[in-house]
């Protein structure tokens, strides 16, 4: 199944054009119901966590978590998405270059609890962003080019603190009927990418089929939520 997509690659320019054209059907303006439902599982009774949003776009959940007293870090190549996040959430921010990453900038809320890096996620490392107690990965692993998945997973593993939790949303559909993104990522792949480093548990499978997926030529579309415990 996954073989159908193995060599598919989406250039960065294509993601930037989606933002420029407002073709961001993946953005959820009310936040993701699975994060609301499983937030306690991610936080595990802990306060003041550092939480990472890979390929964050303008995810509204970054504001929710900051409002709960957590420190949020995001990574996103679209500067437009990050500016829209701050303006739509009514948050003042400042921007600074990122030492050691030419062309990168970090947009930081003036309160200091939300730092969003505008650069390729592969330019980041724990030396730049530190390590995290929690990750919300929805639309990130499923959006990176399939050939880059191992590189992506290795990076994410390197950013995890001891006793951290990683909430991961993947999607299941017939990969012969839609070329992606989002790409099809079966459970076996999660195991091969992360299984040697953490404990993996599937929390829920949700029927997320909508008109958008019907337009893609699909007849089913599931979201699968995992928790990875490091």
C-alpha positions in Angstrom: 0.0 0.0 0.0 2.6 2.6 1.1 4.7 1.8 -1.9 2.3 3.9 -4.0 3.6 7.0 -2.2 7.2 6.1 -1.5 8.7 8.5 -4.0 6.2 11.3 -3.8 7.8 14.6 -2.7 6.1 18.0 -2.1 8.6 20.9 -2.5 8.6 23.6 0.2 7.4 26.0 -2.5 4.1 24.1 -2.8 3.4 24.4 0.9 4.2 28.1 0.8 1.8 28.5 -2.2 -1.0 26.7 -0.3 -0.7 29.3 2.5 -0.5 32.2 0.0 -3.6 31.0 -1.8 -5.5 30.2 1.4 -5.7 26.5 0.4 -5.3 25.3 4.0 -8.1 22.8 4.3 -5.9 21.1 6.9 -6.1 24.0 9.3 -8.7 23.5 12.0 -9.9 26.9 13.3 -11.6 25.4 16.4 -8.6 23.1 17.3 -8.4 19.4 17.1 -11.0 17.4 19.0 -8.5 14.6 19.8 -6.1 17.0 21.5 -9.0 18.3 23.7 -10.0 14.8 24.5 -6.5 13.5 25.3 -4.8 16.6 26.6 -4.7 15.1 30.1 -2.9 12.1 28.8 -0.3 14.3 27.2 0.2 16.5 30.3 -0.1 13.7 32.8 -0.8 16.0 35.7 2.3 18.1 35.0 2.5 21.9 34.9 4.8 24.2 33.0 5.8 21.8 30.3 7.7 22.6 27.1 5.6 21.4 24.2 6.6 21.2 20.6 4.3 21.6 17.5 6.2 20.4 14.5 5.0 21.9 11.2 2.7 24.0 13.3 1.0 26.2 10.7 -1.2 28.5 12.7 -2.6 25.9 15.0 -4.9 27.5 17.6 -4.0 24.8 20.2 -0.6 26.6 20.6 -2.6 29.4 22.3 -4.6 27.0 24.4 -1.5 25.4 25.8 0.3 28.6 26.5 -2.8 29.9 28.3 -2.6 26.8 30.5 0.9 27.8 31.6 3.0 25.7 29.2 5.8 27.0 27.0 5.1 26.3 23.3 7.6 26.0 20.5 6.6 25.5 16.9 8.4 25.0 13.6 6.9 26.1 10.2 8.3 27.2 6.8 5.5 29.6 6.1 6.2 33.0 7.7 2.7 34.0 6.6 1.1 31.2 8.7 3.1 32.3 11.7 2.1 36.0 11.3 -1.5 34.9 10.9 -1.3 32.9 14.1 -0.2 35.9 16.1 -2.7 38.3 14.5 -5.6 36.0 14.7 -4.9 35.2 18.4 -4.4 38.9 19.1 -0.9 38.3 20.5 1.9 40.8 20.2 5.2 39.4 19.1 8.8 40.2 18.2 11.1 38.6 15.7 14.7 37.8 15.8 17.2 35.9 13.7 18.2 32.4 14.9 21.9 32.1 15.6 23.6 29.5 13.4 20.7 29.1 11.0 21.1 31.5 8.0 17.8 33.0 6.9 15.8 31.6 9.9 13.8 33.7 12.2 12.0 33.1 15.4 8.7 34.9 16.1 8.1 35.1 19.9 5.1 36.3 21.8 6.1 39.3 23.9 5.0 37.2 27.0 7.8 34.8 25.9 5.8 31.6 26.2 5.3 31.0 22.5 8.3 30.7 20.2 7.7 29.9 16.5 10.7 29.1 14.3 10.4 30.0 10.6 12.7 27.6 8.9 13.0 24.0 7.7 12.3 21.7 10.7 15.5 19.8 9.7 17.5 22.9 10.5 16.5 22.6 14.2 18.3 20.6 16.9 18.2 20.3 20.6 21.1 22.8 20.6 18.8 25.4 19.1 15.4 24.6 20.6 16.2 22.5 23.7 14.2 19.3 24.5 10.5 18.8 25.0 8.2 17.2 27.6 5.4 16.9 25.1 4.7 16.9 21.4 1.5 17.4 19.4 2.1 16.0 15.9 -1.0 16.4 13.8 -0.3 17.0 10.2 3.5 16.8 10.5 4.6 13.2 10.2 1.9 12.7 7.6 3.0 15.8 5.7 6.8 15.2 5.5 7.9 13.5 2.3 7.9 9.7 2.8 11.6 9.5 1.9 12.3 11.9 4.7 10.4 10.0 7.4 13.4 8.4 9.0 15.2 11.7 9.2 12.2 13.3 10.7 11.7 10.6 13.3 15.4 10.7 14.3 15.1 14.4 14.8 12.0 14.2 16.9 13.5 11.4 19.0 16.5 13.6 19.6 14.2 16.4 20.9 12.5 14.3 23.5 13.2 14.6 27.3 13.1 11.6 29.5 9.5 10.8 30.6 8.1 12.8 27.7 4.9 12.1 25.8 4.3 12.4 22.1 0.8 12.5 20.7 0.8 11.5 17.1 -2.1 11.6 14.6 -1.8 9.6 11.4 -4.3 8.9 8.6 -5.4 5.7 7.0 -7.0 5.6 3.5 -6.4 3.8 0.3 -3.0 5.2 -0.9 -3.7 3.9 -4.4 -6.6 6.4 -4.7 -4.9 9.6 -3.4 -1.3 10.6 -3.8 -1.1 12.7 -0.6 -0.4 14.8 1.4 -1.4 13.8 4.0 0.4 10.6 3.4 -0.7 7.2 4.4 1.3 5.9 7.5 0.4 2.4 8.7 1.0 1.3 12.3 3.9 -0.9 11.2 5.7 2.2 10.0 5.2 3.9 13.4 6.8 0.9 15.0 9.8 0.8 12.7 10.4 4.6 13.1 9.9 5.0 16.8 9.5 1.5 18.4 13.1 1.1 19.6 13.0 4.4 21.5 9.6 4.4 23.2 6.5 2.6 24.1 3.7 3.1 21.5 0.0 2.8 22.2 -2.9 3.4 19.9 -5.5 5.5 21.8 -8.3 5.9 19.2 -9.3 5.5 15.6 -11.8 8.1 14.3 -13.8 8.1 11.2 -12.9 11.5 9.8 -14.3 11.1 6.3 -15.7 14.3 4.8 -16.6 15.8 1.4 -13.0 16.9 1.0 -11.9 13.3 1.1 -14.7 12.2 -1.3 -13.5 14.9 -3.7 -10.0 13.2 -3.5 -11.7 10.0 -4.7 -11.6 8.2 -1.4 -14.3 6.1 0.2 -12.9 6.1 3.7 -10.5 8.2 5.8 -9.5 7.5 9.3 -7.5 9.4 11.8 -5.5 7.3 14.3 -4.1 8.7 17.5 -1.1 7.2 19.2 0.8 8.1 22.3 4.5 7.5 22.3 6.0 7.4 25.8 9.8 8.1 26.1 
